Amino acid sequence: MDHRRISELMTRDVVSVRIETPFKETVRTLMEHKVSAVPVLDGTGRLAGIVSEADLLRKSADGSDLSGRTPLPQLEAWEQARAEGRDAGEIMSAPALCAHPEWTVVEAARLMAAQNVKRLPVVDEADRLVGIVSRADLLRVFLRRDTAIREEITHDVLGAALGLTPSDVTVEVAEGQVSLRGTVDDSRLIPVLVRLCTSVDGVVSVSERLKYRADHTGRAAPA
């Protein structure tokens, strides 16, 4: 049972800029391609950082407001330097958080959530850009067909992992919601089975009405 890999979900045709790309050209790149951020590459094609709309907007926010209606908080030295930047290398956020093609959906999602970022550049072993993955890309796992989810649970979870058969436990999936019915030998298998099903890509929820033949002490289940 494997989670989907980033290499299966990422966008491979990535819009990027170079460290020396001028400020206005960087803005133009975002506007023309309708993206909210672009990776920044150095002279060898390796990932140097990332420029987002927030990085670019700092230039406007640093401008003088003659009306005096929106006083700005004092900028830190690094913020001031980036607000005054003239090219992508001076404006970008660096080092950029990134993912690798062999990462799973879970690994990428945890990093995005922990760091509150919307996208991750994907790099190979040499730090060369090979793609980019967004929150929307990760959400695509929830578009998996119910039949595919059911097959994975039946074959990989029930059969390969727990040695159960369809006659032991039946699996129904509707809109990603999994229902388990049947009987297992040991009551301790029930939470394990639910946890494994929950970890399958595309599963929204798991409900069970499972019986057991014996509890953890070996006593038979009540009639």
Backbone as a ProteinNet text record, in pm:
[ID]
protein_1_A
[PRIMARY]
MDHRRISELMTRDVVSVRIETPFKETVRTLMEHKVSAVPVLDGTGRLAGIVSEADLLRKSADGSDLSGRTPLPQLEAWEQARAEGRDAGEIMSAPALCAHPEWTVVEAARLMAAQNVKRLPVVDEADRLVGIVSRADLLRVFLRRDTAIREEITHDVLGAALGLTPSDVTVEVAEGQVSLRGTVDDSRLIPVLVRLCTSVDGVVSVSERLKYRADHTGRAAPA
[TERTIARY]
84.7	0	88.5	83.4	169	84.4	128.5	66.4	115.2	37.2	77.5	203.8	292	417.9	400.6	484.7	479.1	505	587.6	617.1	491.5	389.5	265	171.2	189.1	94.2	148.3	280.6	339.4	320.8	328.1	329.9	475.1	499.9	637.9	680.6	587.1	618.6	610.9	722.9	724.8	774.1	699.2	742.4	842.5	956.3	1058.2	1126.3	1203	1285	1427.1	1518.4	1657.9	1685.9	1795.3	1834	1842.8	1892.6	1912.9	1790.6	1677.8	1557.5	1510.8	1493.9	1452.8	1316.1	1293.3	1169.6	1047.1	1042.6	923.5	901.3	1007.2	991.9	939.4	980.2	929.4	778.9	736.5	593.4	519.6	577.1	514	499.9	599.5	594.1	477.5	458.5	346.5	213.2	202.8	77	43.6	141.9	117.6	80.9	141.7	117.9	12.1	-42.8	-150.3	-109.7	8.9	56.1	84.3	85.9	106.7	249	332.6	472.6	552.5	682.3	770.4	901.5	957	1089.6	1195.6	1303.3	1415.3	1536.2	1596.4	1709	1838.2	1948.6	2078.3	2139.3	2263.7	2328	2347.8	2342.5	2360.1	2226.6	2116.6	1984.9	1934.5	2005.1	1961.4	1867.4	1781.7	1684.2	1754.3	1731.2	1792.4	1691.3	1565.4	1462.6	1330.2	1236.9	1105.6	1054.7	991.5	933	782	713	567	509.4	378.9	311.4	337.2	343.9	369.6	506.5	606.1	740	738.2	667	660.8	579.5	473.9	387.3	459	564.5	640.6	695.2	721.6	770.6	665.7	539.1	431.9	406.4	409.3	381.5	487.5	607.8	717.5	711.2	619.9	610.2	551.5	574.6	525	374.4	305.5	161.6	140.3	123.4	113.7	-12.4	-115.2	-238.9	-222.5	-129.6	-107	-214.2	-304.3	-414.8	-374.2	-266.6	-225.6	-80.1	-55.6	82.8	136.1	261.5	323.3	405.6	407.6	498.7	642.5	732.8	873.8	920.7	982.9	1030.7	1163.7	1180.3	1309.6	1409.6	1538.2	1641	1631	1606	1598.2	1474.9	1364.9	1244.5	1267	1335	1363.7	1451.4	1550.8	1641.6	1566.2	1474.7	1398.9	1297.5	1243.5	1150.4	1220.3	1349.4	1426.6	1491.8	1465.2	1528.2	1494.9	1590.9	1573.4	1558.8	1591	1575.2	1527.3	1500.2	1442.6	1532.2	1663.9	1756.5	1753.9	1724.5	1720.9	1584.5	1482.1	1345.5	1303.9	1358	1309.3	1321	1237.2	1248.6	1345.2	1445	1546.4	1599.4	1639.5	1625.5	1480	1443.9	1306.1	1277.5	1162.3	1117.4	1088.7	1129.7	1109.2	1078.3	1028.3	996.7	1080.7	1076.1	1146.8	1046	1073.3	977.1	931.4	1019.3	983.7	902.7	881.8	801.4	657.7	590.6	449.3	363.8	235.8	139.9	140.4	150.5	147.7	265.6	384.6	504	492.2	448.7	435.5	326.6	214.4	103.4	143.4	218.2	261.7	354.7	446.6	538.1	462.4	369.4	290.4	211.4	149.4	68.7	155.7	269.7	357.1	415.5	448.1	511.7	413.5	286.2	181.3	218	256.6	287.5	188.3	169.9	69.6	127.3	259.8	321	463.3	516.1	653.9	722.3	834.5	914.1	963.8	975.6	1023.8	1160	1259.6	1396	1449.7	1548.7	1612.9	1731.7	1813.9	1926.9	2028.3	2034.1	2128.9	2066.7	1949.2	1876.2	1831.6	1818.7	1766.6	1614.7	1549.4	1404.2	1345.8	1254.7	1191.2	1039	984.6	840.6	799.9	669.4	615.3	483.6	456.4	333.3	259.8	129.4	47.7	-50.4	-119.1	-223.3	-329.3	-364.5	-466.7	-423.2	-293.5	-242.9	-261.4	-233.7	-246.4	-392.3	-483.2	-624.5	-679.5	-606.7	-655.1	-667.6	-598.9	-611.5	-753.9	-828.7	-966	-1062.4	-1008.7	-1089.9	-1074.9	-1003.4	-989.7	-1127	-1141.7	-1267.9	-1291.6	-1416.8	-1451.9	-1408.4	-1418.8	-1378.7	-1229.9	-1148.2	-1004	-971.9	-1042.7	-1022.4	-1062.1	-1175.9	-1223.9	-1125.9	-1073.5	-979.1	-852.3	-803.2	-681.1	-704.1	-817.9	-846.4	-862.6	-934.9	-960.2	-831.8	-749.7	-629.8	-511.7	-486.6	-365.9	-384.6	-498.1	-520.1	-570.2	-684.4	-741.9	-655.1	-619.5	-546.8	-400.3	-322.7	-177.7	-136.7	-199	-154.4	-210.1	-337.2	-401.6	-443.3	-428.7	-462	-609.9	-695.3	-839.8	-891.7	-1009.1	-1069.9	-1200	-1250.9	-1380	-1494.2	-1481.2	-1586	-1579.1	-1462	-1447.4	-1504.5	-1457.4	-1496.5	-1534.9	-1650.6	-1692.2	-1664.8	-1630.8	-1594.5	-1688.2	-1747.5	-1828	-1771.9	-1765.9	-1711.8	-1808.1	-1847.7	-1934.6	-1883.3	-1842.4	-1787.2	-1670.9	-1588.5	-1472.1	-1498.9	-1625.1	-1661.4	-1667.5	-1585.1	-1567.7	-1652.6	-1722.9	-1800.3	-1747.8	-1718.4	-1666.7	-1769.4	-1795.8	-1890.3	-1829.5	-1853	-1803.4	-1753.1	-1671.1	-1621.5	-1472.9	-1396.7	-1253.1	-1227.9	-1112.4	-1082.1	-1058	-984	-938.4	-990.6	-1043.1	-1097.3	-991.7	-863.9	-756.1	-732.5	-783.1	-766.4	-854.3	-961.8	-1058.1	-997.4	-936.5	-876.4	-761.4	-687.9	-579.4	-635.8	-742.2	-805.1	-859	-923	-977.5	-865.1	-756.7	-645.1	-581	-563.2	-504.1	-594.2	-723.8	-817.1	-815.5	-807.1	-804.5	-683.3	-573.2	-449.7	-446	-545.4	-549	-582	-506.9	-530.1	-671.6	-737.7	-872.3	-982.1	-948.8	-1050.3	-1089.3	-1219.5	-1271.4	-1302.8	-1364.1	-1398.9	-1412.9	-1409.1	-1424.3	-1523.6	-1625.6	-1718.2	-1714.7	-1742	-1736.3	-1846	-1893	-1982.5	-1924.5	-1810.9	-1735.5	-1757.1	-1766	-1774.4	-1641.6	-1623.1	-1499.8	-1532.6	-1446.3	-1468.4	-1409.3	-1305.7	-1243.7	-1183.1	-1177.3	-1113.4	-965.8	-897.3	-751.2	-708.2	-800	-764.7	-789	-847	-876.5	-1017.1	-1093.4	-1230	-1319.3	-1411.4	-1501.2	-1591.9	-1629.7	-1717.8	-1854.3	-1924.9	-2059.1	-2154.2	-2249	-2346	-2427.8
-118.5	0	123.9	201.4	318.9	442.9	554.2	682.8	729.7	814.5	869	952.4	944.2	1017.3	1154.8	1247.1	1382.8	1382.2	1289.8	1281.3	1253.4	1193.3	1163.4	1282.9	1378.7	1488.6	1624.5	1639.7	1771.1	1818.8	1950.5	2011.6	2014.8	1959.7	1949.5	2070.9	2132.5	2248.9	2372.6	2406.7	2510.4	2643.5	2748.3	2883.9	2928.8	2980.1	3023.6	3150.4	3213.1	3329.1	3303.8	3388.8	3377.6	3479.8	3461.2	3553.9	3697	3711.7	3846	3903.1	3830.9	3881.8	4010.6	4120.3	4248	4239.3	4330.5	4333.6	4334.8	4427.4	4440.4	4316.4	4255.2	4133.9	4019	4016.9	3915.4	3931.9	4056.9	4084.9	4043.3	4075.9	4043.4	3891.1	3817.9	3671.9	3615.5	3663.9	3617.2	3652.2	3774.5	3819.2	3740.8	3723.5	3657.1	3510.1	3445.6	3302.9	3274	3381.4	3367.3	3273.8	3297.9	3221.9	3319.9	3270.5	3358.2	3354.2	3269	3261	3188.1	3216.6	3147.9	3111.8	2994.7	2959.7	3048.7	3071.2	3150.4	3058.8	3056.7	2968.4	3047.8	2982.1	3047.8	3019.5	3058.7	3044.4	2901.7	2805.1	2665	2591.1	2665.3	2603.1	2543	2566.8	2513.7	2611.8	2556.9	2638.4	2727.7	2859.8	2955.3	3011.8	3019.1	3076.7	3077.5	3153.6	3165.4	3307.5	3360.6	3494.9	3480.3	3534.7	3528.6	3668.8	3673	3802.5	3884.1	3816.8	3887.8	3954	3885.3	3944.1	4068.6	4059.9	4172.3	4287.4	4255.5	4359.3	4444.2	4388.2	4463.5	4592.4	4591	4710.7	4821.3	4788.2	4887.9	4933.8	4839.8	4874.4	4966.9	4961.6	5044.6	5186.3	5210.7	5343.2	5445	5571.3	5678.2	5692.1	5708.7	5732.1	5876	5966.5	6108.3	6141.7	6054.4	6082.5	6060.8	5975	5947.1	5861.1	5805.1	5726.8	5585.5	5532	5393.9	5391.6	5431.4	5427.9	5285.5	5269.8	5137.4	5110.6	4986.3	4952.1	4960.5	4980.4	4989.1	4854.8	4858.4	4736.7	4693.3	4559.5	4506.5	4535.7	4527.2	4559.1	4469.1	4339.1	4246.3	4274	4316.2	4350.1	4474.7	4571.7	4695.2	4666.2	4578.7	4546	4478.7	4389.5	4321	4413.4	4508	4604.7	4693.4	4713.8	4797.9	4716.9	4586.1	4498.4	4536.6	4513	4548.9	4428.2	4311	4190.4	4075.1	3962	3848.4	3798.8	3801.7	3755.3	3838.6	3968.4	4056.6	4055.4	4008.6	4010.7	3875.7	3769.3	3634	3594.6	3497.2	3431.4	3314.6	3309.6	3205.1	3167.7	3041.2	2931.4	2889.4	2836.5	2796.9	2659.9	2647.1	2515	2434.4	2311	2231.4	2086.8	2015.4	1873.3	1795.7	1663.6	1576.5	1482.9	1440	1359	1233.4	1173.7	1048	1068	1192.6	1217.5	1171.6	1138.9	1103.9	1228.7	1213.6	1321.6	1364.2	1268.3	1297.2	1385	1351.7	1429.6	1573.6	1590.9	1725.8	1804.4	1739.7	1807.8	1852.5	1767.9	1805.1	1925.3	1930.3	2043.4	2171	2161.5	2279.3	2331.9	2240.4	2281.9	2342.8	2281.5	2329.3	2466.7	2489.1	2613.9	2713.8	2674.1	2760.9	2816.7	2726.8	2765.7	2699.3	2759.6	2712.2	2619.7	2618.7	2538.7	2502.3	2398.6	2357	2328.2	2395.9	2353.6	2211.9	2134.3	1996.4	1988.4	1939.2	1934.2	1791.5	1763.8	1631.7	1632	1528	1515	1627.4	1689.5	1797.6	1935.2	1939.7	2064.9	2133.3	2057.6	2113.7	2101.3	2206.4	2212.6	2112.6	2026.6	1928.3	1943.3	2027.2	2046.5	2136.6	2149.7	2225.6	2160.3	2155.5	2093.7	2194.1	2203.3	2299.6	2228.2	2305.9	2247.5	2179.5	2245.7	2189.2	2053.9	2039.8	1911.7	1801.6	1833.9	1733.3	1694.4	1790	1761.4	1668.9	1653.9	1568.5	1422.6	1383.4	1243.9	1213.3	1318.2	1296.2	1282.1	1291.7	1268.1	1124.4	1042.2	901.3	835.1	746.3	673.2	582.5	572.1	485.8	341.5	297.8	159.8	138.4	240.3	228.5	222.8	303.8	302.3	166.2	116.4	-12.9	-124.5	-122.9	-226.5	-221.1	-100.5	-88.6	-139.8	-105.4	-152.2	-304.2	-357.4	-501.6	-580.8	-538	-615.2	-584.5	-454.4	-417.3	-418	-364.9	-356.7	-490.2	-535.8	-660.2	-781.1	-795.3	-914.1	-915	-820	-821.7	-788.3	-687	-641.2	-724.7	-763.1	-827.8	-972.7	-1022.1	-1160.4	-1191.7	-1090.4	-1110.8	-1130.7	-1185.4	-1209.6	-1130.6	-1111.8	-1042.1	-1110.1	-1240.1	-1308.8	-1271.7	-1227	-1182.1	-1041.5	-951.1	-810.7	-760.3	-699.8	-638.8	-488.7	-432.7	-292	-223.5	-114.1	-30.7	110.4	175.4	310.7	396.9	509	603.9	745.1	813.3	949	954.4	850.8	847.2	803.3	779.7	737	584.5	527	382.2	322.6	213	139.3	-3.8	-50.1	-185.2	-267	-387.9	-478	-618.5	-692.8	-829.3	-868.6	-973.8	-1028.7	-1058.7	-1021.3	-1051	-1141.7	-1206.6	-1300.6	-1231.4	-1119.1	-1053.9	-910.7	-869.3	-733.1	-626.3	-661.8	-564.2	-528.7	-612.6	-584.1	-468.3	-442.6	-342.3	-202.1	-148.7	-14.2	-10.6	-120.9	-127.7	-118	-193.3	-191.8	-53.9	10.3	144.9	243.5	235	327.5	308.7	184.7	158	208.1	188.4	236.8	388.6	453.6	599.7	655.1	579.7	628.8	610.5	543.5	523.1	654.7	688.7	814.1	820.2	932.1	952.1	920.3	859.4	825	949.4	975.6	1090.6	1052.3	936.8	891.1	738.7	679.2	534	506.2	427.7	380.8	228.6	169.8	22.7	-32.2	-146.4	-227.8	-368.5	-379.6	-504.3	-580.7	-710.9	-798.6	-871.2	-933.9	-1009	-1140.9	-1238.1	-1371.7	-1385.3	-1307.8	-1311.2	-1174.9	-1139.3	-1011.5	-1033.3	-930	-937.2	-1038.7	-1082	-1182.7	-1324	-1334.4	-1466.3	-1512.5	-1434.2	-1471.5	-1452.5	-1541.8	-1532.9	-1412	-1355.4	-1240.6	-1282.5	-1189.7	-1223.5	-1249.1	-1331	-1365.9	-1242.2
0	0	0	-106.5	-118.7	-143.7	-82.9	-113.5	-250.1	-314.5	-442.6	-425.6	-523.5	-518.9	-583.2	-539.5	-593.9	-743.8	-790.6	-933.8	-1015.9	-954.2	-1024.5	-1028.9	-939.4	-924.8	-966.9	-968.6	-990.7	-1135.2	-1151.9	-1284	-1330.5	-1448.4	-1496.7	-1580	-1647.1	-1729.2	-1640.9	-1576.1	-1473.7	-1530.1	-1501.3	-1535.8	-1429.8	-1470.6	-1375.3	-1425.9	-1337.8	-1374.8	-1326.6	-1370.6	-1328.1	-1217.9	-1148.4	-1042.4	-1094.9	-1216.7	-1272.2	-1343.5	-1343.4	-1409.5	-1341.5	-1417	-1357.2	-1290	-1198.5	-1121	-1211.6	-1306.7	-1391.3	-1477.2	-1523.7	-1604.1	-1517.3	-1391.7	-1299.9	-1279.6	-1259.6	-1245.6	-1372.2	-1486.4	-1614.9	-1631.4	-1585.6	-1595.5	-1516.7	-1394	-1312.5	-1377.9	-1429.4	-1488	-1614.9	-1701.8	-1830.7	-1814	-1715.3	-1696.6	-1589.9	-1530.6	-1431	-1316.7	-1263.3	-1147.2	-1034.5	-912.4	-797.2	-743.7	-801.1	-758.7	-865.5	-871.2	-964.9	-896.5	-927.3	-876.7	-941.7	-868.6	-918.1	-932	-1052.3	-1079.1	-1086.8	-1043.3	-1054.2	-1191.3	-1208.6	-1338.3	-1383.8	-1292.7	-1328.6	-1342.2	-1326.8	-1337.9	-1208.6	-1098.5	-969.8	-900.7	-814.5	-743.6	-642.1	-654.6	-562.4	-463.3	-502.6	-416.3	-489.1	-436.2	-499.6	-480.2	-582.9	-576.8	-585.1	-485.2	-482.3	-498.1	-515.5	-523.3	-397	-282.1	-156.5	-157.5	-214.8	-224.3	-312.6	-423.4	-517.2	-460.5	-387.6	-332.4	-228.6	-170.5	-71.9	-132.8	-263.7	-332.3	-326.8	-353.2	-348.4	-206.6	-112.3	26.7	83.8	25.8	74.8	18.7	-76.2	-135	-37.9	-67.5	18.5	4.1	116.4	116.7	162.1	65.1	96.2	175.5	166.6	239.7	389.5	425.5	566.3	630.7	549.3	604.5	644.7	585.9	616.4	661.6	785	834.8	836.3	792.1	786.2	911.4	957.7	1067.7	1019	1111.1	1076.2	1019	901.6	838.1	898.5	908	946.9	834.6	867.6	768.4	645.5	666.8	553.5	469	536.6	461.7	377.3	432.7	359.9	239.3	259	148.7	34.9	68.1	-35.8	-100.6	-23.9	-81.5	-183.7	-165	-256	-367.8	-372.4	-470.8	-613.5	-703.1	-844.5	-934.6	-882.9	-965	-877.4	-941.7	-870.3	-757.6	-779.3	-678	-551.4	-563.4	-447.6	-378.4	-448.4	-395.4	-338.5	-391.5	-363.2	-217.1	-178.8	-48.2	-64.8	19.7	6.8	145.1	162.8	64.9	52	-63.1	-87.9	-28	36.5	77.1	-49	-52.4	-173.3	-138.6	-237.7	-224.6	-323.8	-313	-406.6	-473.7	-595.5	-671.2	-599.3	-517.7	-452.1	-323.9	-283.1	-164.4	-186.5	-77.5	-85.8	-67.6	-98.3	-76.7	69.5	159.7	303	342.8	294.9	330.5	282.4	158.4	103.1	175.3	203.6	270.9	411.5	482.3	616.9	614.3	517.4	507.9	471.6	377.7	339.8	459.6	534.5	648.9	758.7	785.3	892.9	861.7	733.1	694.3	633.4	620.6	567.1	429.6	339.2	201.9	107.3	-9.3	-104.7	-210.6	-223.6	-329.9	-288.9	-352.4	-327.3	-460.1	-490.7	-606.1	-582.7	-688.4	-678	-745.7	-672.7	-724.9	-719.8	-806.1	-805.4	-709.8	-717.1	-624	-639.4	-757.8	-782.6	-762.1	-699.1	-675.1	-803.5	-910	-1035.5	-1035.6	-1081.6	-1081.1	-1180.3	-1132.2	-1220.3	-1222	-1133.2	-1130.8	-1016.5	-998.8	-885.5	-846.2	-715.9	-667.1	-579.8	-598	-524.9	-434	-351	-266.6	-353.2	-463.9	-553.1	-608.9	-638.8	-689.7	-585.7	-460.2	-354.5	-331.8	-351.4	-331.9	-439.5	-550.2	-658.7	-617	-508.8	-465.5	-420.8	-380.6	-337	-454.4	-576.4	-695.1	-745	-670.3	-708.9	-716.4	-810.9	-825.7	-704.4	-665.8	-552.5	-577.2	-703.4	-733.5	-710.4	-741.1	-719.2	-570.2	-491.5	-346.5	-289.4	-334.5	-284.7	-319.6	-441.7	-482.6	-398	-369.9	-289.7	-148	-89.5	46	47.9	-49.3	-53.1	-72.8	-169.4	-202.4	-110	-87.2	-13.4	138.9	184.6	329.1	384.3	331.2	383.1	350.4	222.4	180.9	219.4	163.1	182.4	324.7	385.7	517.2	632.2	622.4	736.9	712.4	590.6	561.7	570.8	544.5	547	405.3	393.5	262.8	252.8	130.4	113.9	188.2	215.6	292	440.7	486.6	625.5	643.2	556.6	566.2	427.5	417.6	291.4	297.2	182.5	172.8	74.2	117.8	30.3	34.6	-83	-91.5	-172	-114.8	-184.1	-159.1	-265.6	-254.7	-156.3	-158.2	-71.7	70.5	104.3	240	244.3	329.4	335.6	447.3	415.2	514.4	520.7	640.5	662.1	738.2	688.7	754.6	756.3	865.1	868.6	1005.6	1008.4	1134.1	1122.9	1227.1	1232.9	1352.8	1353.9	1461.9	1595.2	1591.5	1713.9	1717.2	1830.6	1843.1	1819.2	1844.6	1826.2	1680.6	1588.9	1446.4	1399.9	1471.4	1423.8	1415	1522.5	1509.6	1409.2	1396.5	1298.4	1157.6	1132.1	1000.6	966.7	1061.3	1037.7	1008.2	1084.7	1065.1	928.1	885.2	754.3	641	657.1	554.2	547.3	662.6	666	592	593.1	531.2	379.6	323.2	177.8	108.7	4.7	-67.4	-121.8	-97.1	-149	-50.4	63.2	162.7	242.1	249.2	322.8	467.1	486.9	621.1	619.2	738.3	751.9	864.8	836.2	939.2	938.9	1055.7	1062.7	1151.2	1111.2	1194.1	1193.2	1258.7	1258.8	1388.9	1377.7	1492.1	1507.4	1622.6	1644.3	1712	1685.2	1741.7	1882.2	1912.1	2044.3	2075	2203.6	2239.4	2265.2	2315.5	2331.3	2435.8	2520.7	2622.3	2572.9	2454	2399.1	2428.7	2505.7	2537.4	2417	2397.2	2282.4	2298.1	2185.7	2187.1	2238	2308.1	2356.5	2241.2	2263.3	2158.5	2124.2
[MASK]
+++++++++++++++++++++++++++++++++++++++++++++++++++++++++++++++++++++++++++++++++++++++++++++++++++++++++++++++++++++++++++++++++++++++++++++++++++++++++++++++++++++++++++++++++++++++++++++++++++++++++++++++++++++++++++++++

